[in-house]
Amino acid sequence: MLSALFMMMQAADAVPAATGGDENLIAEILSHSSWPALAIMAIVSVMGIASIAFAIERLIYYSRADGESQEFAVKVRPLLDAGKLEEAAATAKKYTRGHLPRVVARGIEAFLSGQQKNSEAVELANRAVEREVAACSDEMRRFLPIMGTTGSTSPFIGLLGTVVGIIVTFQDIKKKGAGSLDVVSGGISEALIATAIGLLAAIPAVMLYNYFAGRADKLSGALAAAGAEVVDTCQLQRGGHSAHG
């Protein structure tokens, strides 16, 4: 948001002012803005920058996690088909960032532990998979509340800055006893800048929130399906041992 403000300042430099002055219009407005308006602009700018920074972090996170999950899926498929659960769990432990390895490892470990204790091994595996899928879903949604909050509140915070600017305008009119353009232009410009910064913060935040929320929902569904497949494999393994016994 600050970079956008600087671009606006540079654009103002390139266009001659209506009064013929060479002063930077935006810088002039900000230098004469009230402290409440400046505080509001700063808050919205920080929120917008934070949303973009967290979005970059999420992109890196998803890229690494998806890469490991895809690599692991290729290796674990033949192991599960062959019923080599111990080897599949050991392979999953080699991947620390992928979601799929975590779900597979947790389900198989719970199943094997249940078998050793002569308990309901398949049910233990199912509950373990569900818990791990929920944990992965929460992790995938980290920082999304910040983006959502920025997208939903920034326009209103900018509107508050607009209200402050209008109040400043009326105060200037009251002091000078006139409503000429020179008197009202400062407050109105301050109000419009606050609104613009609020929108600049909100629009990308809403788009980023929707993108990552949709991606998290899709991955959570895929993990739940993969976990169910692991539980089915454990069930078949359990049935095979029972028949053999």
ABEGO torsion letter per residue (X at the ends): XAAAAAAAAAAAAABBBAAGBABBAAAAAAAABBAAAAAAAAAAAAAAAAAAAAAAAAAAAAAAAAAAAAAAAAAAAAAAAAGBAAAAAAAAAABAABAAAAAAAAAAAAAAAAAAAGBBAAAAAAAAAAAAAAAAAAAAABGAAAAAAAAAAAAAAAAAAAAAAAAAAAAAAAAAGBABAAAAAAAAAAAAAAAAAAAAAAAAAAAAAAAAAAAAAAAAAAAAAAAAAAAAAAAAAAAAAAAAX
